[in-house]
């Protein structure tokens, strides 16, 4: 076990969430149109993801910079991409149409150590924290984790 993993041992995501400064969450309604999605992505430049939520504010999916870029610049797609996928991207009109379903997430009760493994295994750099009703209460980045690690080391 590496030194960083030892310091995170036993700590819960709730401690990491409490450590974060207040910041607005990059949420977008699943009915948002492409222009609203682009505007939101630009507005939340600290984030690489938008969290797509339904009418009850429950997390239903995510939209990454890469996914949005492939949609907006669909005419520039690599020829290896299946035409059916390109067609669905071109005709997409809302966040729900282009979002990645079944997003990776964490909860406040999950151990930070488990969260770190999930981030590494799923190769994500950002992850939403949801409550028991699947509402996004925070978003965590690799940078947040590193800051938390340094702060934990000092205490």
C-alpha positions as a Markdown table, in Angstrom:
| # | Residue | x | y | z |
|---|---|---|---|---|
| 1 | Unk | 0.0 | 0.0 | 0.0 |
| 2 | Unk | 1.4 | 3.4 | -1.0 |
| 3 | Unk | 1.7 | 6.3 | 1.5 |
| 4 | Unk | -1.3 | 8.2 | -0.1 |
| 5 | Unk | -3.5 | 5.2 | 0.2 |
| 6 | Unk | -2.6 | 4.7 | 3.8 |
| 7 | Unk | -3.6 | 8.3 | 4.6 |
| 8 | Unk | -7.0 | 7.8 | 2.9 |
| 9 | Unk | -7.7 | 4.5 | 4.7 |
| 10 | Unk | -11.0 | 4.6 | 6.6 |
| 11 | Unk | -12.0 | 8.1 | 5.4 |
| 12 | Unk | -15.4 | 8.5 | 3.8 |
| 13 | Unk | -16.3 | 10.6 | 0.7 |
| 14 | Unk | -18.3 | 12.8 | 3.1 |
| 15 | Unk | -15.1 | 14.1 | 4.6 |
| 16 | Unk | -13.8 | 14.9 | 1.1 |
| 17 | Unk | -17.1 | 16.6 | 0.2 |
| 18 | Unk | -16.9 | 18.7 | 3.3 |
| 19 | Unk | -13.4 | 19.8 | 2.4 |
| 20 | Unk | -14.5 | 21.2 | -1.0 |
| 21 | Unk | -15.2 | 24.9 | -1.3 |
| 22 | Unk | -18.7 | 25.8 | -2.3 |
| 23 | Unk | -19.1 | 25.6 | -6.0 |
| 24 | Unk | -22.1 | 25.4 | -8.3 |
| 25 | Unk | -22.7 | 21.9 | -9.6 |
| 26 | Unk | -22.6 | 21.4 | -13.4 |
| 27 | Unk | -26.2 | 20.2 | -13.7 |
| 28 | Unk | -28.3 | 20.3 | -16.8 |
| 29 | Unk | -31.9 | 19.3 | -17.4 |
| 30 | Unk | -32.4 | 16.3 | -19.7 |
| 31 | Unk | -34.7 | 18.5 | -21.9 |
| 32 | Unk | -31.9 | 21.1 | -22.5 |
| 33 | Unk | -31.2 | 21.8 | -26.2 |
| 34 | Unk | -27.7 | 21.7 | -27.8 |
| 35 | Unk | -27.2 | 25.4 | -27.4 |
| 36 | Unk | -28.0 | 25.2 | -23.7 |
| 37 | Unk | -25.7 | 22.3 | -23.3 |
| 38 | Unk | -22.8 | 24.1 | -25.0 |
| 39 | Unk | -23.5 | 27.2 | -22.9 |
| 40 | Unk | -23.5 | 25.2 | -19.7 |
| 41 | Unk | -20.3 | 23.4 | -20.6 |
| 42 | Unk | -18.6 | 26.7 | -21.2 |
| 43 | Unk | -20.0 | 28.2 | -17.9 |
| 44 | Unk | -18.8 | 25.3 | -15.8 |
| 45 | Unk | -15.2 | 25.3 | -17.1 |
| 46 | Unk | -13.9 | 23.8 | -13.9 |
| 47 | Unk | -15.7 | 20.6 | -14.9 |
| 48 | Unk | -15.2 | 18.1 | -17.7 |
| 49 | Unk | -18.7 | 16.8 | -17.3 |
| 50 | Unk | -22.3 | 18.0 | -17.2 |
| 51 | Unk | -24.6 | 15.9 | -15.0 |
| 52 | Unk | -27.9 | 15.4 | -16.7 |
| 53 | Unk | -30.9 | 15.3 | -14.3 |
| 54 | Unk | -34.6 | 14.6 | -14.7 |
| 55 | Unk | -37.6 | 16.6 | -13.4 |
| 56 | Unk | -36.9 | 15.3 | -9.9 |
| 57 | Unk | -33.3 | 16.3 | -10.1 |
| 58 | Unk | -32.1 | 12.7 | -10.2 |
| 59 | Unk | -28.9 | 11.9 | -12.1 |
| 60 | Unk | -29.8 | 10.2 | -15.4 |
| 61 | Unk | -26.5 | 10.5 | -17.3 |
| 62 | Unk | -23.5 | 12.6 | -18.1 |
| 63 | Unk | -22.2 | 14.6 | -21.1 |
| 64 | Unk | -18.4 | 15.0 | -21.4 |
| 65 | Unk | -16.5 | 17.5 | -23.4 |
| 66 | Unk | -15.5 | 14.7 | -25.8 |
| 67 | Unk | -19.1 | 13.6 | -26.3 |
| 68 | Unk | -20.3 | 17.2 | -26.9 |
| 69 | Unk | -17.5 | 17.8 | -29.3 |
| 70 | Unk | -18.3 | 14.7 | -31.3 |
| 71 | Unk | -21.9 | 15.9 | -31.5 |
| 72 | Unk | -21.3 | 19.6 | -32.4 |
| 73 | Unk | -18.6 | 18.7 | -34.9 |
| 74 | Unk | -20.2 | 15.5 | -36.2 |
| 75 | Unk | -19.1 | 16.3 | -39.8 |
| 76 | Unk | -15.5 | 15.9 | -38.7 |
| 77 | Unk | -16.0 | 12.3 | -37.3 |
| 78 | Unk | -13.5 | 9.6 | -38.1 |
| 79 | Unk | -14.7 | 7.3 | -40.8 |
| 80 | Unk | -14.3 | 4.3 | -38.5 |
| 81 | Unk | -17.3 | 5.4 | -36.4 |
| 82 | Unk | -20.4 | 3.4 | -37.3 |
| 83 | Unk | -22.9 | 5.5 | -39.5 |
| 84 | Unk | -25.8 | 4.6 | -37.2 |
| 85 | Unk | -24.0 | 6.3 | -34.3 |
| 86 | Unk | -23.3 | 9.4 | -36.4 |
| 87 | Unk | -26.9 | 9.5 | -37.5 |
| 88 | Unk | -28.2 | 9.4 | -33.9 |
| 89 | Unk | -25.8 | 12.2 | -32.9 |
| 90 | Unk | -26.8 | 14.4 | -35.8 |
| 91 | Unk | -30.5 | 14.0 | -35.0 |
| 92 | Unk | -30.1 | 14.5 | -31.3 |
| 93 | Unk | -31.9 | 17.5 | -29.9 |
| 94 | Unk | -31.7 | 17.3 | -26.2 |
| 95 | Unk | -29.3 | 16.4 | -23.4 |
| 96 | Unk | -31.2 | 13.1 | -22.9 |
| 97 | Unk | -30.5 | 12.3 | -26.6 |
| 98 | Unk | -26.7 | 12.6 | -26.3 |
| 99 | Unk | -25.9 | 11.8 | -22.7 |
| 100 | Unk | -23.9 | 8.8 | -21.6 |
| 101 | Unk | -26.3 | 6.6 | -19.6 |
| 102 | Unk | -25.4 | 4.7 | -16.5 |
| 103 | Unk | -22.8 | 7.2 | -15.2 |
| 104 | Unk | -20.1 | 6.3 | -12.7 |
| 105 | Unk | -20.9 | 7.9 | -9.3 |
| 106 | Unk | -20.1 | 7.7 | -5.6 |
| 107 | Unk | -22.0 | 8.3 | -2.3 |
| 108 | Unk | -21.0 | 10.1 | 0.8 |
| 109 | Unk | -20.8 | 6.8 | 2.7 |
| 110 | Unk | -18.3 | 5.2 | 0.3 |
| 111 | Unk | -14.7 | 5.0 | 1.4 |
| 112 | Unk | -12.3 | 7.4 | -0.3 |
| 113 | Unk | -10.1 | 4.4 | -1.0 |
| 114 | Unk | -12.9 | 2.7 | -2.8 |
| 115 | Unk | -13.7 | 5.9 | -4.7 |
| 116 | Unk | -10.1 | 6.1 | -5.8 |
| 117 | Unk | -10.1 | 2.5 | -7.1 |
| 118 | Unk | -13.4 | 3.2 | -9.0 |
| 119 | Unk | -11.8 | 6.3 | -10.6 |
| 120 | Unk | -8.7 | 4.4 | -11.7 |
| 121 | Unk | -10.6 | 1.3 | -13.0 |
| 122 | Unk | -13.2 | 3.4 | -14.9 |
| 123 | Unk | -10.6 | 5.8 | -16.1 |
| 124 | Unk | -12.6 | 8.9 | -15.1 |
| 125 | Unk | -11.2 | 12.2 | -13.9 |
| 126 | Unk | -14.4 | 13.5 | -12.3 |
| 127 | Unk | -17.3 | 11.8 | -10.5 |
| 128 | Unk | -20.6 | 13.0 | -9.1 |
| 129 | Unk | -21.5 | 12.3 | -5.5 |
| 130 | Unk | -25.2 | 11.4 | -5.1 |
| 131 | Unk | -27.5 | 11.1 | -2.2 |
| 132 | Unk | -30.0 | 8.4 | -1.4 |
| 133 | Unk | -32.5 | 9.9 | -3.9 |
| 134 | Unk | -29.9 | 9.9 | -6.7 |
| 135 | Unk | -29.6 | 13.7 | -6.5 |
| 136 | Unk | -26.1 | 15.2 | -7.2 |
| 137 | Unk | -24.8 | 16.8 | -4.1 |
| 138 | Unk | -21.2 | 17.4 | -5.2 |
| 139 | Unk | -18.7 | 16.6 | -7.9 |
| 140 | Unk | -15.2 | 15.4 | -7.2 |
| 141 | Unk | -12.2 | 15.7 | -9.5 |
| 142 | Unk | -8.8 | 14.1 | -9.3 |
| 143 | Unk | -7.4 | 17.5 | -8.3 |
| 144 | Unk | -9.9 | 17.6 | -5.4 |
| 145 | Unk | -8.6 | 14.2 | -4.3 |
| 146 | Unk | -5.0 | 15.3 | -4.5 |
| 147 | Unk | -5.7 | 18.5 | -2.5 |
| 148 | Unk | -7.5 | 16.4 | 0.2 |
| 149 | Unk | -4.5 | 14.0 | 0.3 |
| 150 | Unk | -2.1 | 16.9 | 0.9 |
| 151 | Unk | -4.4 | 18.4 | 3.6 |
| 152 | Unk | -4.7 | 15.0 | 5.3 |
| 153 | Unk | -1.0 | 14.6 | 5.3 |
| 154 | Unk | -0.5 | 18.0 | 7.0 |
| 155 | Unk | -2.9 | 17.1 | 9.8 |
